[in-house]
Amino acid sequence: MKLVAAAFPLIAIAMSAQPIRCPHTATDAPLTLDPSGAFWKPAPVASFAHDSLGKDTGLKPTEVRVRWSKQFLYVLFVGRYDAMYLKPNPVTNQDTVPLWDWDVAELFIGSDFENIQRYKEFEVSPQGEWVDLDVRKDLKEFDSKWNSNFETAARIDATAKVWYGGMKIPWKSIDEKEVKAGREYRVNFYRIEGAPPNRKFLAWQPTKSASYHVPEEFGRMTLVP
């Protein structure tokens, strides 16, 4: 995984100016993949169909929903796909590195606004594979042995050509400060689809680069009551 972004000229990009709103849940719940269910109904939908350069991929929009409790951050991806590219013989009881070589949904999140080059990366595949990384871009490295103890779930609806990926992430793996309404985090959401050489790299906030690892272009997530 390349952490050094390639240089690209500045281009006009239609970015999402508003932070994604993350509503509170007073009660922790098992990870659910039903976007129409009671747990996810209060969560606004953030959608994107452009790539990291802001160009339309031609895919149907990917949807993201987030919620928070005192203990966990919940994330749900809904990915409508044209063609899947899945890793043979998936393993779901340990990290899969490099999972980003296959179809995957990703969250990058940082709590440190003073050193934005430090953040965490969480991934889930349509088959339920996962990886969590402690990224230190200022040192041009990441720690794949770091363990957040996050939970994942996934399922594929082949008839509707959509897959669902969920994450339940302990806050203590992201933020040492008190988690409360009003807190903001630097975030970006991504999805990768398709086999080489026709892979598509979607990004909620375009990074103006072929690389996802451009923390200067991350968006914001605000915790709300």
N, C-alpha and C positions, 0 to 999 in steps of 0.2 A: 504494500500500500504506500503510494507516494505522498509524502507530507509537504513537499515543496511544490508550490503552485507554479504552473507555467505562466509566462507573461502573455497577456492579451491586451489589445487596445480597449479603451473604455468605450462601451456601447450603450445606447439607450435601452433601459430595461424597465418594464412595468413591475415594480416591486410592491409587495404588501406592506403598506406603511404602518398599519396598526398591529400591535402585539397580538398574539393568539391568547385568548382568555381561557384560563384553566379553572373551572369551578370546583368548589370544595365538596367533599363527601364526608359526613361525620362518622360514617361507619365503613370500615374496610370490608371488601367483598372479594370473592374469587374472581379471577380474571375471566371476563366474558367477551366474546367476539361478536355479539349481536348489536349492531349500531342502532337498531330500533328498540332495543330493550330499555328497561327502566333506568339502569345504571348510566347509560350513555346519552339519554334524552336531554339532560341539562347541558351537555357539552356542545359548544358551537363547532361548526365544521370548517376547517381550513382545507382548501383544495388547490391543487396545482397540476398543470399538464406541460409546463415548460421545463427546459433543461437548465443546466448550471450557467449557461450563457444567456438565459432568458428567451430562448427560441422554442416555439411550439414543437412538441415531439410528435403530434398527431395521435397520441394516446388519449383515452378518456381520462378525466381528472382523477388523481389519487386523492383520497380523503384522509384527514387526520383529526382525531379527537383526543383531548387530554382532560384528566381530572386529578385532584390531589386530596390526600388526607394528611394527617400529622406524620404518618409513617411511610407512605408510599406515593410515588407518581405513577399514574396509570396512563397508558398510551394505546390507541387503537388506530391501525392503518387499514384502509380499504383500498385495494389495488385492482383496478379493472385492467385486464391484460389482453394482448393480442396473441402472444406466444410465450410459453414458459421455457426457462432454461434452468433446470434443477440439477443439483449435485447427485450423482449416483450414490447409493448406499448411505443415506443420511444418518448422522449420529446426533442425538439430541441430549445426551447426558454429559456433554463436555463441550468446551469451546470448539468451534470450527473455524480454523484460520487457514487460508483466506476466504471467508464466507462471501466477501464482496466480489468474488469472481463469478458469482451465480446470481439468480434473482433474489432480491433482498430488500427490506425496508430498514431505514436507519434513522436514529436520533442522535444528534450531537448536542450536548448541553454543558454549559459552564456557569459556575456561580461566582467566579473571580473576575470582577470588572477592572481590577488593577493589572492583572496579567492575563489577558484574553487568550494567550497562546496555550493555556492549560484548560483542558476540558475533557469530558468523558464521551465515549462513543458506544452506542448500544445498537445491535442489529438482530433482526429476526427474519428467517426465510419462510417461504410458503410451506415448507415441510417441518417447521418448528425448530430448525437449527438456530444456533445463537452464537454471539460473541460479544464480549464487553472489553473495552480498551481504555486505558488511562493514557490520554494523548498529551505529550509535551512537545508541542510544535516548535517552541523556542530552542529545544535541543535536537530537533529533527528526529524524534523517536516516539515510540509508543510501547506500552507494557501490556502484552497479551496475557501475561500470567496474573494480572490484577483480577480480582474476583469481587463483583458487586453483589453477588447472591440475588440477582434479579430473576424473575420468573417470566417465561414466555409461553405463548400458545399460538397456534396457527391452524387454519383449515382452508381447503381449496373447494370452491364451487365450480366444477368443470362445466356444468351446464350453462351457468350464467357468465362464465369466464371472469371470475372475480376471486381474489384471495384475501383473507383476513389475517392480520398479524397483531398480536397484543403483547404488551410489556407491563410488568408490575415491578417498579424499581424502588428499592429502599432509599429514602432521602439521605440517609447517612453516607451513602456511597457517592453522593453528589455535593452535599452542602453540610458544613459543620455548624452553620448558624441556625437559629430557630426558624422553622418553616411556618409562615403565617401569611394571611391575606395581605396583599400589597407587595409582596416580594416579587422581584423580577429576575429572570434568568436569560442568558443568551442561548438561543436554540436555533437549530435548523433541522429540517426533516427532508429525507431523500428516499428515492426508490430507484432500483436498477432493474431493467427488464431486457431479456433477449440474449441470444447467442452471438458471439463474435462472428463476423465483423459488424453486425447490425444491432449492437447493444444500445440501449437508450438510458440516459442518466438524468433523472428528474430531480428537481430541487425546489423546495418551498420558497426560499429566498435565493435568487440567482447569486452565484459567487463571482461572476465575471471571469471565470477561469474554468479550465477542464477539471480542476481539482475541487473536491468538496471541502478541503481543509484550508479555508480562507475565513478565519474567525472574525475578521473585520467586517464581513458581509452577513454575519448571522443576524437573525431577527430576534425578537423578544417574546417571552412568555410571561404573562402576569397572573399570579395567583389571586383569584377573586372568591368572595364568600359563596 
